């Protein structure tokens, strides 16, 4: 917002433009939620506005299941139990740990910063495992929005479409005073979601958005975040 203020006269920015900029800057991964349900009407309003997100050829390929209440609790407990029992995830989408060095350093650093914020030492295997179990339980959020794509679709651009919708949902949630965490881990055990949410086996499970009211006092939601300056990844050609 400060940078944009240097470029634009703030008087020329509409109030809603400033709200968007503010939401982009304030959105962060929330890892502690209050034990407070999110009203269904608020979630419906967020999804209603987010549906205007662009998609390839306006296909709007996404499919969504919103999980709350006892059904979500069963999913979270099942995920936690499977992790603690050592059962390997079987996600529909492939994951990689083969990052280029500069990306792996970002990955390593955010993990270390997260654990340090709550006093977990690198060599404390018990505490690290307990925290990872919380992650598998989607941080016990009161709502998770699960995203799916039909298996007959080519993934390439439609995954981009799903990502755009996901960003829209998260920014709208931020404006509404909610917190979110975009989680590939939420799609790690497709059979659990198929059973609990009555999801067809022909659907690829892509990700979940943990959503709820953020615990504004938790160190997990307060540590400083980092982003590279744009010259690290941008070239200009004239």
C-alpha positions as protocol buffer text, in pm:
chain_id: "A"
residue {
  index: 1
  type: UNK
  ca { x: 0 y: 0 z: 0 }
}
residue {
  index: 2
  type: UNK
  ca { x: 289 y: 235 z: 80 }
}
residue {
  index: 3
  type: UNK
  ca { x: 451 y: 162 z: -259 }
}
residue {
  index: 4
  type: UNK
  ca { x: 128 y: 225 z: -447 }
}
residue {
  index: 5
  type: UNK
  ca { x: 81 y: 550 z: -260 }
}
residue {
  index: 6
  type: UNK
  ca { x: 410 y: 667 z: -410 }
}
residue {
  index: 7
  type: UNK
  ca { x: 287 y: 591 z: -761 }
}
residue {
  index: 8
  type: UNK
  ca { x: -78 y: 690 z: -743 }
}
residue {
  index: 9
  type: UNK
  ca { x: -245 y: 986 z: -587 }
}
residue {
  index: 10
  type: UNK
  ca { x: -453 y: 818 z: -316 }
}
residue {
  index: 11
  type: UNK
  ca { x: -743 y: 1047 z: -409 }
}
residue {
  index: 12
  type: UNK
  ca { x: -760 y: 863 z: -744 }
}
residue {
  index: 13
  type: UNK
  ca { x: -804 y: 524 z: -579 }
}
residue {
  index: 14
  type: UNK
  ca { x: -1157 y: 422 z: -500 }
}
residue {
  index: 15
  type: UNK
  ca { x: -1231 y: 301 z: -148 }
}
residue {
  index: 16
  type: UNK
  ca { x: -1286 y: -53 z: -275 }
}
residue {
  index: 17
  type: UNK
  ca { x: -946 y: -44 z: -447 }
}
residue {
  index: 18
  type: UNK
  ca { x: -781 y: 36 z: -116 }
}
residue {
  index: 19
  type: UNK
  ca { x: -978 y: -246 z: 48 }
}
residue {
  index: 20
  type: UNK
  ca { x: -841 y: -490 z: -210 }
}
residue {
  index: 21
  type: UNK
  ca { x: -484 y: -373 z: -158 }
}
residue {
  index: 22
  type: UNK
  ca { x: -530 y: -399 z: 217 }
}
residue {
  index: 23
  type: UNK
  ca { x: -668 y: -753 z: 188 }
}
residue {
  index: 24
  type: UNK
  ca { x: -378 y: -864 z: -32 }
}
residue {
  index: 25
  type: UNK
  ca { x: -130 y: -730 z: 222 }
}
residue {
  index: 26
  type: UNK
  ca { x: -310 y: -862 z: 531 }
}
residue {
  index: 27
  type: UNK
  ca { x: -391 y: -1210 z: 402 }
}
residue {
  index: 28
  type: UNK
  ca { x: -168 y: -1469 z: 562 }
}
residue {
  index: 29
  type: UNK
  ca { x: -182 y: -1838 z: 647 }
}
residue {
  index: 30
  type: UNK
  ca { x: -374 y: -1868 z: 973 }
}
residue {
  index: 31
  type: UNK
  ca { x: -272 y: -2165 z: 1186 }
}
residue {
  index: 32
  type: UNK
  ca { x: -476 y: -2103 z: 1500 }
}
residue {
  index: 33
  type: UNK
  ca { x: -851 y: -2045 z: 1495 }
}
residue {
  index: 34
  type: UNK
  ca { x: -1100 y: -1948 z: 1760 }
}
residue {
  index: 35
  type: UNK
  ca { x: -1356 y: -2209 z: 1861 }
}
residue {
  index: 36
  type: UNK
  ca { x: -1630 y: -2012 z: 1688 }
}
residue {
  index: 37
  type: UNK
  ca { x: -1837 y: -2125 z: 1390 }
}
residue {
  index: 38
  type: UNK
  ca { x: -1851 y: -1919 z: 1073 }
}
residue {
  index: 39
  type: UNK
  ca { x: -2211 y: -1832 z: 978 }
}
residue {
  index: 40
  type: UNK
  ca { x: -2331 y: -2019 z: 671 }
}
residue {
  index: 41
  type: UNK
  ca { x: -2467 y: -1695 z: 524 }
}
residue {
  index: 42
  type: UNK
  ca { x: -2120 y: -1538 z: 538 }
}
residue {
  index: 43
  type: UNK
  ca { x: -1959 y: -1835 z: 361 }
}
residue {
  index: 44
  type: UNK
  ca { x: -2234 y: -1825 z: 98 }
}
residue {
  index: 45
  type: UNK
  ca { x: -2171 y: -1454 z: 39 }
}
residue {
  index: 46
  type: UNK
  ca { x: -1796 y: -1513 z: 1 }
}
residue {
  index: 47
  type: UNK
  ca { x: -1854 y: -1792 z: -251 }
}
residue {
  index: 48
  type: UNK
  ca { x: -2115 y: -1587 z: -435 }
}
residue {
  index: 49
  type: UNK
  ca { x: -1870 y: -1301 z: -488 }
}
residue {
  index: 50
  type: UNK
  ca { x: -1574 y: -1531 z: -561 }
}
residue {
  index: 51
  type: UNK
  ca { x: -1764 y: -1698 z: -848 }
}
residue {
  index: 52
  type: UNK
  ca { x: -1672 y: -1398 z: -1063 }
}
residue {
  index: 53
  type: UNK
  ca { x: -1313 y: -1518 z: -1068 }
}
residue {
  index: 54
  type: UNK
  ca { x: -1182 y: -1570 z: -1422 }
}
residue {
  index: 55
  type: UNK
  ca { x: -1135 y: -1916 z: -1568 }
}
residue {
  index: 56
  type: UNK
  ca { x: -1012 y: -2060 z: -1896 }
}
residue {
  index: 57
  type: UNK
  ca { x: -1289 y: -2013 z: -2158 }
}
residue {
  index: 58
  type: UNK
  ca { x: -1522 y: -1932 z: -1865 }
}
residue {
  index: 59
  type: UNK
  ca { x: -1543 y: -2307 z: -1798 }
}
residue {
  index: 60
  type: UNK
  ca { x: -1569 y: -2249 z: -1421 }
}
residue {
  index: 61
  type: UNK
  ca { x: -1436 y: -2604 z: -1375 }
}
residue {
  index: 62
  type: UNK
  ca { x: -1419 y: -2605 z: -997 }
}
residue {
  index: 63
  type: UNK
  ca { x: -1642 y: -2809 z: -770 }
}
residue {
  index: 64
  type: UNK
  ca { x: -1669 y: -2722 z: -402 }
}
residue {
  index: 65
  type: UNK
  ca { x: -1775 y: -2896 z: -83 }
}
residue {
  index: 66
  type: UNK
  ca { x: -1799 y: -2687 z: 234 }
}
residue {
  index: 67
  type: UNK
  ca { x: -1744 y: -2901 z: 543 }
}
residue {
  index: 68
  type: UNK
  ca { x: -1838 y: -2788 z: 894 }
}
residue {
  index: 69
  type: UNK
  ca { x: -1971 y: -2932 z: 1219 }
}
residue {
  index: 70
  type: UNK
  ca { x: -1953 y: -3303 z: 1309 }
}
residue {
  index: 71
  type: UNK
  ca { x: -1864 y: -3412 z: 954 }
}
residue {
  index: 72
  type: UNK
  ca { x: -1555 y: -3191 z: 952 }
}
residue {
  index: 73
  type: UNK
  ca { x: -1457 y: -3303 z: 1302 }
}
residue {
  index: 74
  type: UNK
  ca { x: -1465 y: -3665 z: 1188 }
}
residue {
  index: 75
  type: UNK
  ca { x: -1246 y: -3579 z: 889 }
}
residue {
  index: 76
  type: UNK
  ca { x: -997 y: -3389 z: 1102 }
}
residue {
  index: 77
  type: UNK
  ca { x: -975 y: -3670 z: 1357 }
}
residue {
  index: 78
  type: UNK
  ca { x: -935 y: -3933 z: 1083 }
}
residue {
  index: 79
  type: UNK
  ca { x: -658 y: -3734 z: 916 }
}
residue {
  index: 80
  type: UNK
  ca { x: -478 y: -3686 z: 1247 }
}
residue {
  index: 81
  type: UNK
  ca { x: -508 y: -4056 z: 1332 }
}
residue {
  index: 82
  type: UNK
  ca { x: -376 y: -4170 z: 997 }
}
residue {
  index: 83
  type: UNK
  ca { x: -73 y: -3945 z: 1027 }
}
residue {
  index: 84
  type: UNK
  ca { x: 1 y: -4057 z: 1381 }
}
residue {
  index: 85
  type: UNK
  ca { x: -37 y: -4420 z: 1272 }
}
residue {
  index: 86
  type: UNK
  ca { x: 220 y: -4363 z: 998 }
}
residue {
  index: 87
  type: UNK
  ca { x: -11 y: -4413 z: 700 }
}
residue {
  index: 88
  type: UNK
  ca { x: 132 y: -4257 z: 386 }
}
residue {
  index: 89
  type: UNK
  ca { x: -82 y: -3994 z: 211 }
}
residue {
  index: 90
  type: UNK
  ca { x: -233 y: -4087 z: -125 }
}
residue {
  index: 91
  type: UNK
  ca { x: -321 y: -3751 z: -285 }
}
residue {
  index: 92
  type: UNK
  ca { x: -465 y: -3734 z: -635 }
}
residue {
  index: 93
  type: UNK
  ca { x: -212 y: -3466 z: -730 }
}
residue {
  index: 94
  type: UNK
  ca { x: 161 y: -3527 z: -720 }
}
residue {
  index: 95
  type: UNK
  ca { x: 379 y: -3347 z: -468 }
}
residue {
  index: 96
  type: UNK
  ca { x: 749 y: -3272 z: -494 }
}
residue {
  index: 97
  type: UNK
  ca { x: 1029 y: -3214 z: -248 }
}
residue {
  index: 98
  type: UNK
  ca { x: 1274 y: -3159 z: -534 }
}
residue {
  index: 99
  type: UNK
  ca { x: 1280 y: -2780 z: -520 }
}
residue {
  index: 100
  type: UNK
  ca { x: 1550 y: -2563 z: -679 }
}
residue {
  index: 101
  type: UNK
  ca { x: 1788 y: -2443 z: -409 }
}
residue {
  index: 102
  type: UNK
  ca { x: 1646 y: -2092 z: -376 }
}
residue {
  index: 103
  type: UNK
  ca { x: 1291 y: -2227 z: -341 }
}
residue {
  index: 104
  type: UNK
  ca { x: 1395 y: -2493 z: -93 }
}
residue {
  index: 105
  type: UNK
  ca { x: 1553 y: -2222 z: 121 }
}
residue {
  index: 106
  type: UNK
  ca { x: 1219 y: -2037 z: 136 }
}
residue {
  index: 107
  type: UNK
  ca { x: 1041 y: -2364 z: 219 }
}
residue {
  index: 108
  type: UNK
  ca { x: 1292 y: -2442 z: 494 }
}
residue {
  index: 109
  type: UNK
  ca { x: 1283 y: -2093 z: 638 }
}
residue {
  index: 110
  type: UNK
  ca { x: 905 y: -2063 z: 670 }
}
residue {
  index: 111
  type: UNK
  ca { x: 894 y: -2402 z: 842 }
}
residue {
  index: 112
  type: UNK
  ca { x: 1165 y: -2302 z: 1086 }
}
residue {
  index: 113
  type: UNK
  ca { x: 1004 y: -1965 z: 1154 }
}
residue {
  index: 114
  type: UNK
  ca { x: 666 y: -2127 z: 1219 }
}
residue {
  index: 115
  type: UNK
  ca { x: 805 y: -2374 z: 1472 }
}
residue {
  index: 116
  type: UNK
  ca { x: 1027 y: -2116 z: 1639 }
}
residue {
  index: 117
  type: UNK
  ca { x: 726 y: -1888 z: 1691 }
}
residue {
  index: 118
  type: UNK
  ca { x: 576 y: -2145 z: 1931 }
}
residue {
  index: 119
  type: UNK
  ca { x: 904 y: -2249 z: 2090 }
}
residue {
  index: 120
  type: UNK
  ca { x: 956 y: -2584 z: 1917 }
}
residue {
  index: 121
  type: UNK
  ca { x: 1324 y: -2667 z: 1877 }
}
residue {
  index: 122
  type: UNK
  ca { x: 1455 y: -2833 z: 1563 }
}
residue {
  index: 123
  type: UNK
  ca { x: 1559 y: -3145 z: 1754 }
}
residue {
  index: 124
  type: UNK
  ca { x: 1233 y: -3177 z: 1950 }
}
residue {
  index: 125
  type: UNK
  ca { x: 1086 y: -3464 z: 1751 }
}
residue {
  index: 126
  type: UNK
  ca { x: 789 y: -3518 z: 1984 }
}
residue {
  index: 127
  type: UNK
  ca { x: 672 y: -3156 z: 1965 }
}
residue {
  index: 128
  type: UNK
  ca { x: 733 y: -3142 z: 1589 }
}
residue {
  index: 129
  type: UNK
  ca { x: 523 y: -3453 z: 1537 }
}
residue {
  index: 130
  type: UNK
  ca { x: 244 y: -3311 z: 1753 }
}
residue {
  index: 131
  type: UNK
  ca { x: 244 y: -2991 z: 1548 }
}
residue {
  index: 132
  type: UNK
  ca { x: 238 y: -3185 z: 1222 }
}
residue {
  index: 133
  type: UNK
  ca { x: -61 y: -3379 z: 1353 }
}
residue {
  index: 134
  type: UNK
  ca { x: -237 y: -3045 z: 1401 }
}
residue {
  index: 135
  type: UNK
  ca { x: -158 y: -2960 z: 1040 }
}
residue {
  index: 136
  type: UNK
  ca { x: -309 y: -3289 z: 923 }
}
residue {
  index: 137
  type: UNK
  ca { x: -618 y: -3197 z: 1126 }
}
residue {
  index: 138
  type: UNK
  ca { x: -632 y: -2871 z: 926 }
}
residue {
  index: 139
  type: UNK
  ca { x: -558 y: -2674 z: 1243 }
}
residue {
  index: 140
  type: UNK
  ca { x: -901 y: -2773 z: 1379 }
}
residue {
  index: 141
  type: UNK
  ca { x: -1061 y: -2494 z: 1178 }
}
residue {
  index: 142
  type: UNK
  ca { x: -1441 y: -2472 z: 1204 }
}
residue {
  index: 143
  type: UNK
  ca { x: -1478 y: -2471 z: 825 }
}
residue {
  index: 144
  type: UNK
  ca { x: -1285 y: -2626 z: 538 }
}
residue {
  index: 145
  type: UNK
  ca { x: -1370 y: -2555 z: 174 }
}
residue {
  index: 146
  type: UNK
  ca { x: -1261 y: -2851 z: -37 }
}
residue {
  index: 147
  type: UNK
  ca { x: -1182 y: -2793 z: -406 }
}
residue {
  index: 148
  type: UNK
  ca { x: -1220 y: -3059 z: -674 }
}
residue {
  index: 149
  type: UNK
  ca { x: -1187 y: -3102 z: -1050 }
}
residue {
  index: 150
  type: UNK
  ca { x: -1347 y: -3367 z: -1268 }
}
residue {
  index: 151
  type: UNK
  ca { x: -1100 y: -3635 z: -1376 }
}
residue {
  index: 152
  type: UNK
  ca { x: -1184 y: -3591 z: -1745 }
}
residue {
  index: 153
  type: UNK
  ca { x: -1040 y: -3238 z: -1739 }
}
residue {
  index: 154
  type: UNK
  ca { x: -682 y: -3165 z: -1835 }
}
residue {
  index: 155
  type: UNK
  ca { x: -522 y: -3034 z: -1519 }
}
residue {
  index: 156
  type: UNK
  ca { x: -292 y: -2766 z: -1659 }
}
residue {
  index: 157
  type: UNK
  ca { x: -506 y: -2456 z: -1696 }
}
residue {
  index: 158
  type: UNK
  ca { x: -789 y: -2575 z: -1479 }
}
residue {
  index: 159
  type: UNK
  ca { x: -557 y: -2596 z: -1181 }
}
residue {
  index: 160
  type: UNK
  ca { x: -473 y: -2233 z: -1252 }
}
residue {
  index: 161
  type: UNK
  ca { x: -847 y: -2160 z: -1256 }
}
residue {
  index: 162
  type: UNK
  ca { x: -886 y: -2328 z: -918 }
}
residue {
  index: 163
  type: UNK
  ca { x: -595 y: -2129 z: -780 }
}
residue {
  index: 164
  type: UNK
  ca { x: -752 y: -1803 z: -894 }
}
residue {
  index: 165
  type: UNK
  ca { x: -1081 y: -1892 z: -725 }
}
residue {
  index: 166
  type: UNK
  ca { x: -892 y: -1992 z: -411 }
}
residue {
  index: 167
  type: UNK
  ca { x: -719 y: -1654 z: -396 }
}
residue {
  index: 168
  type: UNK
  ca { x: -1051 y: -1474 z: -442 }
}
residue {
  index: 169
  type: UNK
  ca { x: -1207 y: -1670 z: -157 }
}
residue {
  index: 170
  type: UNK
  ca { x: -914 y: -1596 z: 73 }
}
residue {
  index: 171
  type: UNK
  ca { x: -913 y: -1223 z: -2 }
}
residue {
  index: 172
  type: UNK
  ca { x: -1289 y: -1196 z: 50 }
}
residue {
  index: 173
  type: UNK
  ca { x: -1255 y: -1390 z: 376 }
}
residue {
  index: 174
  type: UNK
  ca { x: -986 y: -1148 z: 491 }
}
residue {
  index: 175
  type: UNK
  ca { x: -1215 y: -853 z: 418 }
}
residue {
  index: 176
  type: UNK
  ca { x: -1485 y: -1025 z: 624 }
}
residue {
  index: 177
  type: UNK
  ca { x: -1257 y: -1061 z: 927 }
}
residue {
  index: 178
  type: UNK
  ca { x: -1187 y: -1430 z: 872 }
}
residue {
  index: 179
  type: UNK
  ca { x: -859 y: -1615 z: 842 }
}
residue {
  index: 180
  type: UNK
  ca { x: -767 y: -1886 z: 593 }
}
residue {
  index: 181
  type: UNK
  ca { x: -495 y: -2139 z: 526 }
}
residue {
  index: 182
  type: UNK
  ca { x: -462 y: -2296 z: 181 }
}
residue {
  index: 183
  type: UNK
  ca { x: -369 y: -2660 z: 237 }
}
residue {
  index: 184
  type: UNK
  ca { x: -262 y: -2930 z: -8 }
}
residue {
  index: 185
  type: UNK
  ca { x: -258 y: -3152 z: 300 }
}
residue {
  index: 186
  type: UNK
  ca { x: -638 y: -3129 z: 314 }
}
residue {
  index: 187
  type: UNK
  ca { x: -649 y: -3356 z: 6 }
}
residue {
  index: 188
  type: UNK
  ca { x: -397 y: -3614 z: 132 }
}
residue {
  index: 189
  type: UNK
  ca { x: -650 y: -3890 z: 208 }
}
residue {
  index: 190
  type: UNK
  ca { x: -911 y: -3884 z: -71 }
}
residue {
  index: 191
  type: UNK
  ca { x: -1096 y: -4193 z: 54 }
}
residue {
  index: 192
  type: UNK
  ca { x: -1181 y: -4020 z: 381 }
}
residue {
  index: 193
  type: UNK
  ca { x: -1333 y: -3726 z: 197 }
}
residue {
  index: 194
  type: UNK
  ca { x: -1515 y: -3953 z: -46 }
}
residue {
  index: 195
  type: UNK
  ca { x: -1679 y: -4135 z: 244 }
}
residue {
  index: 196
  type: UNK
  ca { x: -1753 y: -3842 z: 474 }
}
residue {
  index: 197
  type: UNK
  ca { x: -1854 y: -3588 z: 208 }
}
residue {
  index: 198
  type: UNK
  ca { x: -2010 y: -3821 z: -49 }
}
residue {
  index: 199
  type: UNK
  ca { x: -1760 y: -3718 z: -316 }
}
residue {
  index: 200
  type: UNK
  ca { x: -1765 y: -3913 z: -641 }
}
residue {
  index: 201
  type: UNK
  ca { x: -1453 y: -4119 z: -712 }
}
residue {
  index: 202
  type: UNK
  ca { x: -1433 y: -3948 z: -1053 }
}
residue {
  index: 203
  type: UNK
  ca { x: -1341 y: -3619 z: -885 }
}
residue {
  index: 204
  type: UNK
  ca { x: -980 y: -3516 z: -832 }
}
residue {
  index: 205
  type: UNK
  ca { x: -937 y: -3362 z: -490 }
}
residue {
  index: 206
  type: UNK
  ca { x: -712 y: -3059 z: -524 }
}
residue {
  index: 207
  type: UNK
  ca { x: -686 y: -2869 z: -195 }
}
residue {
  index: 208
  type: UNK
  ca { x: -872 y: -2740 z: 106 }
}
residue {
  index: 209
  type: UNK
  ca { x: -908 y: -2391 z: 249 }
}
residue {
  index: 210
  type: UNK
  ca { x: -917 y: -2395 z: 628 }
}
residue {
  index: 211
  type: UNK
  ca { x: -1134 y: -2102 z: 735 }
}
residue {
  index: 212
  type: UNK
  ca { x: -1242 y: -1944 z: 1061 }
}
residue {
  index: 213
  type: UNK
  ca { x: -1196 y: -1653 z: 1296 }
}
residue {
  index: 214
  type: UNK
  ca { x: -822 y: -1612 z: 1363 }
}
residue {
  index: 215
  type: UNK
  ca { x: -674 y: -1630 z: 1709 }
}
residue {
  index: 216
  type: UNK
  ca { x: -513 y: -1287 z: 1702 }
}
residue {
  index: 217
  type: UNK
  ca { x: -298 y: -1362 z: 2008 }
}
residue {
  index: 218
  type: UNK
  ca { x: -134 y: -1680 z: 1881 }
}
residue {
  index: 219
  type: UNK
  ca { x: 233 y: -1643 z: 1781 }
}
residue {
  index: 220
  type: UNK
  ca { x: 157 y: -1872 z: 1486 }
}
residue {
  index: 221
  type: UNK
  ca { x: -49 y: -1591 z: 1337 }
}
residue {
  index: 222
  type: UNK
  ca { x: 186 y: -1306 z: 1426 }
}
residue {
  index: 223
  type: UNK
  ca { x: 538 y: -1385 z: 1307 }
}
residue {
  index: 224
  type: UNK
  ca { x: 689 y: -1166 z: 1037 }
}
residue {
  index: 225
  type: UNK
  ca { x: 640 y: -1287 z: 680 }
}
residue {
  index: 226
  type: UNK
  ca { x: 881 y: -1241 z: 392 }
}
residue {
  index: 227
  type: UNK
  ca { x: 844 y: -1193 z: 18 }
}
residue {
  index: 228
  type: UNK
  ca { x: 1119 y: -1147 z: -238 }
}
residue {
  index: 229
  type: UNK
  ca { x: 1144 y: -813 z: -417 }
}
residue {
  index: 230
  type: UNK
  ca { x: 1007 y: -835 z: -770 }
}
residue {
  index: 231
  type: UNK
  ca { x: 1350 y: -798 z: -931 }
}
residue {
  index: 232
  type: UNK
  ca { x: 1432 y: -1149 z: -808 }
}
residue {
  index: 233
  type: UNK
  ca { x: 1182 y: -1300 z: -1049 }
}
residue {
  index: 234
  type: UNK
  ca { x: 1089 y: -1030 z: -1303 }
}
residue {
  index: 235
  type: UNK
  ca { x: 1257 y: -923 z: -1628 }
}
residue {
  index: 236
  type: UNK
  ca { x: 1161 y: -624 z: -1837 }
}
residue {
  index: 237
  type: UNK
  ca { x: 1195 y: -634 z: -2215 }
}
residue {
  index: 238
  type: UNK
  ca { x: 1137 y: -324 z: -2430 }
}
